[in-house]
Amino acid sequence: MTAQYIEIIFNGIKEKVPAGTTIAELIVRIGEQDKHLIVECNNSFIHPHTYPATTLNEGDKIEFINPDFGG
């Protein structure tokens, strides 16, 4: 029997998400709408085209970074 939820660290806070959640699903779940969003998983940059295929694992450290463009 597999776990129904896993624990990740999202922006420094422990969160429980359904097992099998992808980065794309996490973005929707959080309600993030910044089209310039940068995502790191375990201190590594995740390319946006891989969001739907990148499944979260127990203990993953996920950071959403919203760059501030402007002058």
Backbone bond lengths (Angstrom), bond angles and torsions (degrees), N, CA, C in turn:
res aa  C-N    CA-C-N  psi(-1)  N-CA   C-N-CA  omega(-1)  CA-C   N-CA-C  phi
1 M - - - 1.455 - - 1.530 109.07 -
2 T 1.311 117.24 129.40 1.463 121.09 -178.96 1.519 110.27 -92.73
3 A 1.316 115.09 156.37 1.465 120.58 178.84 1.523 109.79 -67.65
4 Q 1.323 116.13 140.88 1.457 120.03 178.57 1.524 110.85 -80.38
5 Y 1.316 117.00 -27.24 1.461 121.84 179.95 1.519 109.61 -131.51
6 I 1.322 115.28 150.51 1.459 121.43 173.32 1.523 107.39 -121.97
7 E 1.309 115.69 158.65 1.460 120.67 177.52 1.522 109.45 -105.69
8 I 1.319 115.78 127.54 1.462 122.39 175.90 1.518 107.84 -122.23
9 I 1.316 115.87 168.78 1.465 120.90 172.34 1.523 105.92 -111.04
10 F 1.324 115.41 111.10 1.455 121.96 -176.67 1.529 108.90 -109.78
11 N 1.331 115.83 115.62 1.471 121.72 -177.97 1.528 111.27 49.28
12 G 1.342 115.82 42.09 1.455 122.03 174.89 1.509 115.79 85.55
13 I 1.342 118.52 1.75 1.460 121.71 -177.52 1.525 109.33 -121.82
14 K 1.339 116.45 133.92 1.458 120.28 177.20 1.525 109.11 -67.06
15 E 1.326 115.27 131.06 1.465 122.10 179.22 1.522 108.62 -135.74
16 K 1.317 116.26 148.55 1.458 121.16 172.79 1.519 107.81 -104.44
17 V 1.330 115.34 132.54 1.460 121.77 177.80 1.527 107.81 -131.05
18 P 1.327 117.17 156.31 1.467 118.82 177.20 1.525 111.72 -59.79
19 A 1.324 115.67 139.49 1.463 120.04 175.53 1.521 108.83 -57.65
20 G 1.320 116.83 139.62 1.454 121.82 -179.66 1.519 114.49 90.07
21 T 1.337 117.07 1.36 1.468 121.05 179.07 1.527 110.08 -64.35
22 T 1.333 115.79 136.38 1.460 120.98 175.92 1.525 109.55 -98.61
23 I 1.320 116.17 167.71 1.472 120.14 175.96 1.525 109.61 -59.73
24 A 1.344 117.52 -42.11 1.468 120.58 179.09 1.524 110.90 -58.70
25 E 1.315 117.12 -41.90 1.469 121.10 179.34 1.527 111.08 -68.58
26 L 1.328 117.49 -37.08 1.459 120.80 177.60 1.527 110.45 -63.75
27 I 1.318 116.84 -40.64 1.470 120.53 178.70 1.529 109.81 -59.33
28 V 1.325 116.90 -44.51 1.470 121.00 178.44 1.523 110.28 -66.11
29 R 1.333 116.30 -45.13 1.479 121.87 -178.02 1.532 111.22 -58.40
30 I 1.331 116.69 -40.15 1.460 122.01 -178.66 1.525 110.86 -77.88
31 G 1.329 116.83 -23.92 1.462 120.65 -178.51 1.519 112.79 85.33
32 E 1.320 115.74 22.35 1.468 121.03 -179.99 1.524 109.66 -71.26
33 Q 1.336 116.46 130.32 1.462 120.21 -178.30 1.520 113.55 -126.48
34 D 1.331 118.05 6.14 1.462 121.64 179.45 1.523 109.20 -70.40
35 K 1.329 117.50 114.13 1.466 120.69 -178.30 1.523 112.62 -69.06
36 H 1.343 117.64 -11.77 1.465 121.95 178.79 1.535 111.76 -102.53
37 L 1.326 116.67 13.87 1.457 122.29 -177.54 1.529 111.10 -53.36
38 I 1.323 115.44 137.28 1.462 122.85 172.84 1.525 106.18 -112.21
39 V 1.324 116.53 133.67 1.463 120.98 -179.90 1.522 109.00 -119.47
40 E 1.339 114.83 132.87 1.459 121.79 172.62 1.522 108.35 -117.28
41 C 1.323 115.98 139.52 1.455 122.09 174.06 1.524 106.66 -124.94
42 N 1.318 115.81 117.70 1.472 121.73 -178.74 1.530 110.63 53.48
43 N 1.325 115.51 45.34 1.462 125.05 176.08 1.523 114.09 69.28
44 S 1.332 117.86 14.96 1.461 121.56 176.78 1.520 109.75 -116.61
45 F 1.342 116.31 137.34 1.463 122.58 177.36 1.521 109.41 -64.09
46 I 1.332 116.37 135.57 1.459 121.70 175.63 1.524 107.46 -109.75
47 H 1.319 117.00 123.14 1.459 120.87 -179.13 1.525 109.23 -72.01
48 P 1.335 117.63 136.03 1.471 120.65 -176.67 1.529 115.09 -52.65
49 H 1.328 118.32 -35.02 1.467 118.01 -178.08 1.530 112.41 -68.56
50 T 1.347 117.98 -12.84 1.465 120.30 178.44 1.532 112.93 -98.27
51 Y 1.337 118.57 -1.45 1.472 120.84 -179.13 1.531 112.77 -52.22
52 P 1.347 118.58 -46.34 1.471 118.19 -177.59 1.531 113.90 -67.29
53 A 1.313 118.24 -21.89 1.464 121.79 -176.80 1.526 113.15 -102.10
54 T 1.336 117.51 -5.36 1.465 120.73 -176.86 1.524 109.15 -94.19
55 T 1.336 115.61 104.50 1.463 122.20 -178.37 1.524 109.73 -88.94
56 L 1.322 115.30 136.49 1.464 120.84 178.94 1.520 110.09 -76.80
57 N 1.327 114.73 147.49 1.462 121.89 178.82 1.521 109.82 -122.09
58 E 1.318 115.46 158.02 1.459 121.87 177.79 1.526 110.24 -49.87
59 G 1.335 116.69 128.02 1.457 122.29 175.95 1.515 115.66 84.66
60 D 1.342 118.42 -1.74 1.464 119.93 179.25 1.530 110.40 -59.15
61 K 1.323 114.83 143.55 1.462 122.31 176.49 1.528 107.24 -105.04
62 I 1.324 116.71 110.22 1.455 123.07 -176.79 1.531 109.36 -109.58
63 E 1.307 115.76 130.77 1.458 120.95 176.36 1.525 108.62 -123.61
64 F 1.328 116.26 128.89 1.464 122.08 170.70 1.515 106.26 -100.33
65 I 1.315 116.80 125.45 1.457 122.75 -178.95 1.519 108.07 -118.10
66 N 1.325 115.14 124.54 1.456 121.20 178.20 1.526 108.60 -105.24
67 P 1.344 116.72 100.98 1.470 118.69 -178.46 1.522 110.55 -66.20
68 D 1.306 114.91 145.88 1.463 121.68 179.37 1.517 107.58 -104.43
69 F 1.337 115.34 95.53 1.462 120.00 178.79 1.521 108.37 -84.70
70 G 1.278 115.86 141.51 1.456 119.45 176.94 1.506 110.61 152.38
71 G 1.279 114.99 -176.62 1.449 118.02 -174.62 1.432 112.44 -134.54
